[in-house]
Amino acid sequence: MAARRTAVLGTVLTLLSAPVLAACSGSSEDDVRVAAQNFLDDWSGGDTDAAADATTDPGAARTLLGQTATDLPGATLTAELGDVTVEDGTATAAWSATWDLAAAPDWTYDATLELREGEDAWQVVAEPPVVHPELGEGQHLLLSRSLPERAAVTDAGGTPLFTPTEVVNVGVDTAQVTDLPALAAALSAATGVAAEEITADVQAAPAGQFVPVITLRRPDFEAIRAQVFDLPGAVFPTDTRLLAPSSRFASALLGRVGAATAEVIEETTTDGVAAYAAGDQLGLSGLQRAFQEQLTGTPGFTVSVVSADESTGDAGQQVAAVDPVPGQPIRTPLVRALQDAADGAVATQPLPTHLVVVRPGTGEILAVSSNEAAAAGNALTGQYPPGSSMKTITATALLSTGQLTPDTPVACPGTTLVEGREFENQDQFDLGTVPFTEAFAQSCNTTFIQAGLQLPDDALAAAAASYGVGSDWQLPVDVFSGSVPADSTGTTKAADAIGQGQVLMSPVQLALVAAGIASGTPAVPVEVVGGDPAGPAPAGPGQAVLDQLRPLMRQVVLTGTAEALADRGEVYGKTGTAEFGSNTPPDAHGWFMGYRLGGPQGDLAFAVLVEGGRSSSAAVAVTDAFLGAVG
C-alpha cells in the first residue's frame, strides 16, 4: 500500500516531474505547474482549507474535498503531477491519484485539473472532476469494501471445521421495555448473564437502540425460547456466524471467529496501516487468530459514483473494482471422532475437566477437550501440580541412574519423615517391602520420596527434560511445557518426587510425556500439519529405561490404581492425586496420563485432569468413557 503520513487526509505529494519553479518565472506553463502542485500538495498534505483557497470557489471546493474525506474514510492520497498545457487563460494539468484506502488495496487512476488565470495567480476550477473525472454535480463517491470468504481450518482429513451457522442474538430493544428489572431478571435466569449487567447496559443505551445480551446457536436458543420470547422489550434478530461444530469443540486450540476487536485490529496494524477494519469477521483467538492474514486473505473494494440525493434510487456508476483475494487454509491434526469422544467423556464430569490426546511418535495433537465448567485454555496453558502422575518421570530418573530396577525390593511404609515433615500414602496404606513394580502400581508415595532423595539434585529435571518438559516450544497457540526445578533439596525435593512441591504441568505436556514413553522417540508438539517445528525433539531417556518403565505403567492398569481400565485394550498409565490450596483436608486434583496401543484410531497417548476431583478415580472414569467411545 502507499506509505502513510501523519496528516489527516493524505501523504506528502510525490512529484516525479520537473523541479518547482517560482511563480515570477514569467512562463505561464511554469506558473500553472506551481499552482497545480500547490493545490495537490495542500490537499494530499491534509490542509484542505489551503487547497480550497487556491480554487475558483473556495466554499464549493471545501465542501467537495470534505465530502471526499467522508466518502473515503481514513484514506490517504499520494499525487503525481504530469503534463501541463496552457491556452488563452485556461490550462489543464494531468495528474495521477493513488488512494491508500484504509484496510483495502490501493486505488490508482488518472485525472485532470482545470485551471483559470486569476488576477494574481492561476486557480484550480472548483468542480467535481477535481476529485475524479467521472464525478459530476450532485454526486459523490461510494466505497464498498469486502473480505473474501474466510479460508478453512480443517481437521486431519482436510474437512473444514468451521461452517456458516445460524445464530440468534438475544437482546433488548430499549424502546419496548416496560419493566426493566423484571426483564433483566428473566433474561438472566434463561441465559446466565448477570441481571445487573443487563440492566446497566440497557440504561446506558439510547432509546430505541438494540442492546445485545448473548448470541446463541439456534438449538441453544430454542431450549430457552419459551422463557424469553414473550418478554416485553426482548428481541431476537438472527445472523450467520462461522462456527466450529460445537461451542467447546477444541476451542482452546482452534479459537473463534467474530467481529474484529480494537485489540485484533491493532495487532494487524503495521506502520499505522490497518490491514482490517471494524466489522470484519476475524480470528479472535487460537489458530484462527495466529494465522489471521493467511486465513482472512486480502480485502477487495468497489468505488461508484452515486447521486447525493438518496431519494433518486440511483444505483450509481462503478468506476473502480478490485476483487478480494482468498486466503489459504490450514490443516490441523485434530481427528473429529477423537474430539467428539473426548468432548463426550469430559461432559460426564460436573467438575472442570480437561482431556488432551496426542499421537505417539509424531507429537500431533489429536484432540483438546474441556467441559463447560472448565476454562478451556487451561488444557494447554494451565499450570497444575501433577501429583503421582509425575512418578513416571521420577521412575525414569531412578531407572536411568541405575538406582533400582523393576524387581528391586523397596520399602513402602505408611508414612515417612523428611526434615521433620511427615509424608504419607493415601490413607497411610503400608505395603511393607515389595518389588518396585508393585510400589509403582499402587502409587506408594513413601517409596518414591525415600528413593528420590537419593537422586542427584538435578536428576528429576533432567529426566523431565528428556521428554520435553520445560522446553520453550514455539507454537502458534502457546502451551505450558511444564516446570521441574533442578535445585530442590530437603522437603521440597521430596515433594517434587511425587508431583507436589514446585513441580507444575499442563494436561497437554503430560500427554506429550505419555506419547514419548509410548513411542520411544519423544516428539515436539504439532498444532498445524506442515508447520514449522516447535523446537528440537527431546532426546528421550533411552531404550533401556523405557523397556523397564513401560511394564510398570502396564501394571498400574492390570492390578494397580487404574484397574478400571483393564478391559479397554492394551492401556498403560499412571494415576495422580495432587493436593493444592490451604484447606483442611486439602483439596486435590485428579489425574490420569497414559497411552493405548492399537485400536480403531491407532496408538493414542492422553492426559486427563479433573480439577478438584479429590482422587484419581474421577480422571480414570473420564479416561474409561473416552476409550469406550473410541472403541
N, C-alpha and C positions, 0 to 999 in steps of 0.2 A: 504494500500500500504506500501511497505518498507519505513522506515524512511529515509528522505533525509539528506544530509550533504551539506556543502557549497562548497565542491570540485566540479570541472567542470564535471568530469566523474562519480564519484562514492562516495560511502559511505565507512566508515572505515570497514575493514574486520571483520566479525564476526566469531570468532573461538570457536567452541564448543568442539574441540578435545584437545589433550594433551598440556600442557604448552610449551612455546617456549624454546628451548634448544640451547645452543651455538654451533657454527659450530665445535669448537675444542673438542667436547664431545668424539670424537673417534667412535661414532656409525654412520654408513652410513645411516641408516634409519632416525636418528635424523637430520643429515646434509641435507638429501633430504627434510625432512619436513620444515626445516628452509628456504631452497631455494624456495620451493613452496610457503610457507607462505609469504616470502618477495615479490615474484613476484605478488601474488594476492593482498597483502597489497598495493603495489605501484599502481597497475592497478586500483583497486577499490577506492583508495585514490586520484586518479587524476594525479599521477606522471607517465605518460606513458613513458617518457624518461628513468626513472629509471627502470621501468618494462622491457622495451626493452633491456636495457643494461645487464639485468640478463638472457638473452636468447642466444642461439647459433648463432643467426644472428640479431643483433640489428637493422639493417636497415630494414630488412623484417618485423621484429616484430613491429617496429614503424609504418610502412605502414599498417600492419594488424590491429593494435589497433586504429589507426587513422580512417581507413575505418569503423570500427565497431562503433566509435563515430558518424560518418556520417550516418551510416545505422540506428542507434537507437538514433535519435536526442533528447537531453535533458534527456536521460535515466541515471539512476544511478544504480550501481552494489553493491550488498551485496554477499560475497562469504563465503562458509563454507567448510573448508578443511576436507577431510575424511581419508581413509586408504592409507598408503604408502607401496609400495613393491619395493625391490631392488634386482637386479640380474645382475652380470657381467658388471658393469659400466653403466648400464641403470636402470631407475626407472620409476615408474608410481605413480601419486598422484591423487586419486579420489577427486573430489570437486563438490559442487552444486552451481549453479549460480541462483540468484534471481535479475532480472532486474525490477526496478521500472520505467516502461515506462511512459513517460510524457503523462498525460491526458488519460491513459489507465490502465487496470488492470495489476498486476504483472505477469511476465513470469519467471517460475522456471524450470530448467532442470538439469540433472546430466551430468557431463563431466569428462574428464581425462586429466591431464597434463603429457606429456612425458618429462623426464629429462635425461641428459647425464652428466657424470662426467668429469669436465674440470680439468685444471692444478691446479687451486686454489679453485674451488667450483663447486657445481652442477649447471647446467644451464638448463632452460626450452627450449625445442625444439621449434624453431620459425616456426610453421606450422599452417595452418588454423584451425585444430581441437582444438587449444588452445581456440578459441572463442566458437565454437560449434562442437560437434562430427560429424555432417553431413556436415560441411563446408569443401570444397576441394579447390585445386589450381584453380585460375581464377574465383573464385566465391565470392559472398558477400551476406549479409542478406538483405532482403527486408521486411520492416514493413508496413503493411497496417492497418489503424485504421478506425473504422466505428462507427457511432452512430445508435441506433435503431430508428425506426420511432417515431417521437415525439408523446407523449400521447395527447389525445384530451382535449381541453377546450370546454365544452358543454353548451348548453342553459338549461333552467329549465327542459325541457323534455328529456334531455340526447342526443340530436343531436349535433354532433361536429360543432363548429362554424368556425374552420379553416380547409381549404381543399387545396390540391395542386392545384395551379393556374398558368396558363401560363402568363409570363411577357415578355416584350420587353425592353432590356437595350439600350436606346438611347445613343449613344456615338460617339466618334471621333477616327478614325484611323489616327494618326499623319502623316503617310507616304503618305496618299492620299489627304491631304489638299492642295488646290491650292490658296484659298483666305480666310485666317483665319478670318479677320474682318467680311466679308460677311457671312461666315459660322456661326460664333458666333451670329451675329445679327439675322439670320434666325432661328437658334435653340432657341434663347431666345424668339423670338416672338411666337414660337409654344409651348414652354414648360413653360415659365415663369421664367426660370433660368437666372440670370443676364448674359449678354453678356461678361462683364468684368471678371466674374468668369470663364466662359468657356474659354476665351482667355488665362487667366493666367494659368489654369490647362493644357491646350494644350502646351503652351510654356515651361512649366516646365517638360513635359514628354519627354522621349527618342523617337527618330524616330521609327515609327512602333508600338508604344505601344497604346493599347486601353485606351481611357480616357472616363470614364463614365460621363454622363450629368444628366440623370434621368432614373428611372425604372418605366415603366407604365404597367398596366394591358392591355391585348390585346385590349379590346374595346376602352380604352383611347388612345392607340397608333393609332388605325385605324382612330380615329377622327382627328389626326394631320398628318396622313400618307402622304397625298398629299402635305403638306407643307415642309416635311423634307426628303422624301425618295430619291429624286434625287440630294440632295446636295452633291457636291464633298467632300469626307472626312467623311461624316456621315455614320455610320454603326449601325446595329440593331440586335445583337445577342439575341436569345431568351433563356429563362431559366424557371424553375418552382420554385415557392415560396409557402410557407404555409401562406395563407392569409385568412382574415375574409371576409364575404360576400361583403363588400364594404370598401373603404379606410377609411370611417368615422364611421363604424359600432362599436358603443360602444368603440371607440378607447381609451378614457381616462381610462376606466376600464380594458379592455382586453389587451391593449398594442399590440406589434407586434413582429414578429419573423424575424430575419435577421442574416447576417454574424456576428460572435462574434466580439465585440469591445474589445480593451485593457481594458477598464473600467469593462466590464462584466467578462472578464477572471480573472482580479484581484479580483473581487467580489467573485469568486468561488475558490479562491486560499487559502489554509489553510496550515500554516507552510511551505510555499514555494512550496507546491504541488498544481499544477493547475488541476482542475477537467476536464477542456475542453481546446480546442486549437483553434488557429486562423483558420478560415474557417468553423468551426462548425456553424450550424444553431441553434441559441439560442434565448431565450426571451430577447428582448432589453428594454422592458418597461411593465408597467401594471402587470396584473396577470401572463402573460407569463414569466415575469422576477421574480416576487415574488415567484413563485413556480418552479423555474428553475430546481432544482435537481429532484423533483417529476415528472415533465413533460418530461425532457430530458432523464432520465434513465442513464444507465451505458454503456460507450463505450465498444466495443469489438475489437479484433485485430487478424490478422494472421501474421505469420513470415514465409518467404520462403527463401530457398537457391537458388540463381539465378546466371546466368553467368554474369561476369563483362563485357563481350563483348555483347552489346545490339544487335548487328547485327545478333547474332545467333538465336534470337527469342525464347530463352529458357524461357518457362513458369515457370520453377523452381519447386522445391520440397517443399511442405508445411511442416514445422517442428513444428509449434505450431498454435493453434487457440483457441480463447475464444469468444463465441457468445456475442453480446451486449444484455443487459438486458433492456427490455422495461420499460418505466416509467408508472406512474399511472395517470389516467385522473382526472380532477377536474370539478365539475358541478357548474355553476353559476345560479343565479335565473333569468337571463335575459329571457324575453319572446320575441321570434322572431317577432311576429305580433305587439307587442307594440313597439319594437325597430324600426321596419320598419315604423310604423305610426309616431313615434317621428321624425325619420330622414326626412320623407316627410314634416312634419309640420315645422321644423326649416328651411328647404330648401326654404320655401316661403318667408323668410326674407333675404334681402341683408345685413343687419347689423349683427354683431356677435351675435349669438343666441344659448341658451342652454335650454334643457328640460330634467328634471330628473323625473322618475316615481318610486314610492315606494309602496309596498304592506302594507296597514294599518294592524296593529296587529302583523306583523312579521318583519318589517323593511327591507324586501328583496328588493334590488334594481333591478327593472324590466327592466329599460331602461335608458341609459345615452347617450344623443344625443347633438351634436354641429354641426353647419353648417360649410361650407367651409371657411367662413370669420372669424370664431372664433378659438381661441386657445383651443383645445379640453379639455385639462387638467383643464381649469377653471370651467368646470361643477362640478368638485369635489373639487378643491383646491382654486378656485377663492375667493377673499375677496372683497365683494361689500357692499355698504350701501343698506339695503333692502327697504328703503322708507316706504310707508304706509302699505306694507305687514307686517311690524313689528307691526301694530296695533292689530293683533291677539294676540300677546304676551302682549302688553300694556293692551289690554282689559282683558286678563287673570289676570294680576296683579290687575286691578281695580275691577274686579268681585270677586277675591279672598279675597281682603281686605274688601269687603262689602261697598266700597265707593259709588257704584251705582249699578243699575240693568238695564236690557234692557229697562225698561219703565221709568227710571228716566229722567225727563226733564233736558236738558243740553243746554247751550248757544253755538251757532255756529256763531260767528261774522266773518266778512271777514278777519280781522287781529287781532292780539293780541301782546302786548308789554311785553317783558321779559328783565329786567335789561337794558333797552334802545335799545334792538334789536327787530325789528319787524318781526313777523312770519305771514304768510298769507296762506289762502286756494288757491287752483288753481284758477287763475283769480279773486281772492278775493271774491268768492261767499259767500253769507250771508244767512243762513237758519233761523236766529232768534233763538228762543228756540224750540227745538224738542226733541222727545224721543231719548235716547242714541242709540237705534237700527237704527234710520234714520241717525244719525251723523256717525255711523259706515258704513252704506251702501253707504253714499255719500262721505266718506273719509274726514271728517272735521278735518283738522289739528289743528285748534284753540281749538276745544273741547278737543282733546287728550292732547294738551300741557297744557291747564289750569288744566285738571284733573290729568295729570301725575305729575305736580309739587307738588301736594298734597300727592303723594305716598312717603313712606319711601325711602331713597336713594338707598337701596339695593333691593327694591321690583321688579323692572324690571328685574334685573339679576336673582333673584330667580324664577320668572315666566318663564324666558327663560330656566333656568337650568331644570325646571320640564319637559321640552320637549327634554332635552339632549343637548341644546345649550351650548357650552363651554366645552363639555366632551372631555377627552383625549382618543378618540377612537383608539383601537389597531387593525388596519386593514391591510390586505396585500397591498392594494393600499391606500395611505393616502387620507384623506378628511379634509377639513377645517370645524370644527364643529361650527364656529361662535364665536363672542365675544360681550358681553354686559357688560359694566362696572358697578360695584356696588357702585361706589363712586362719580358719576357725580352730579354736582349741577348747579344751575342757568341756563344759556342759553344752556349749554351742556346737562343738564338733560332734558330740554325742547325739544331739537333736538333729543335726544335719543328716546323719546316717539313716535316720528313719523319716526323712522328708519333712522335718519341722525346722526349728532354728531359723537360719537365714536362707534356706532353700526356697526358691519360687519357681513355678512352672505355669505354662498356659496349656489348655487342652490340645491345641494343635501341635505344640512342641513335644508333648508327651506321646502323641500319636506318631510323630516322626521318630521318636526313640524306639517305639514298638516296631515300626517299619524297618528300622536299621537292624534290630535284632532278628527280625524275620528273614530279611534278605541276605544279611551278612555284609551288605555294601550300603551303609548309610548314605542317603541322597539328600540333596538340597530340596527345600520345598518348591513346588511348582504351582503357581496360580493361573498362569496362562500358557497354553501349549505353544511351543516355539518361541517363547520369550527369552530374554537374556537370563543366564543362570543367576541365581540369587547369591552365589558366592562359591568358594571352593567346597568340594564334597568333604564331609568329615572322614577322618582316617579309619574309624571303626576300631573296635577293641582287639580284633584278630580272631581268626577262625577257631583257634584252640579254646579261647574263652567262650565264644558263642556256642560251641559244641557242648560245653558244660552248663551254660546258662539256660539254654532252651529247655532241656528236660526239667529244670527247676520250675520254669513257668508252666510247663505242661502239667506238672504235679499239682500246681495250685488249682487247676480245673478238675483234675481227676479225683483228688482226695482232700483238697485244701479249701481255702476260703471262697473260691468261686466254683464250687462243685455243682452249683445250679446250672452251669453251662456245659456240663459233661456230655449232654446229648445234642450239642449244637455243632458237631463236627470236630475237626482237629483244631481245637482252640487252645491257645497259650496265653497266659496273662499274669497280672498281679493286681491285687486289690489294694486300696489305700483308704485310711481314715485320717484326716488332717485336722487337728484342733486349731481353733483360732478364737480371738477375742478374749474377754476377761470375765465371762460368765462362769458361774459355778453350778453344776459341772460345765465345762467348756463346750461351746458349740463346735461342730465338726463338719467338714465337707466329706462327701463320699466319692471315691474314685474307682475306676477300673480301667486299666490300659492293657492292651494285648493285641493278638492277631489271630486270624484263622487262615489255615492253608486249604486251598481248594474251594469248592462250592460254585454255584452258578456264576458269580461275579469274579471268580479267581481269588488270589490271595489278597486279604484285606488286613490292614492294621488300623487300630482305632483307640480313642481315649474318650471316656465318659466322665463327666463331673456333675454331681448333684450338689449344688451349693446348700450348705446347712443340712445335708442328708443324714448327719449324725453317724452313719456307718457306711461301709462299702456295699452293703446288701442292696441299697437303692440303686447304685450305679450298676451292679451286676444285673439287677432286674431290667434296667433300661437296655443293657447290652443284650440280654436274652430276648427282649422284644425286637430289637434291631435285627439280630441274626435270624430270629424266627421269620421276620418279614422278608429278609433277603432270600431265605430258602437254603 
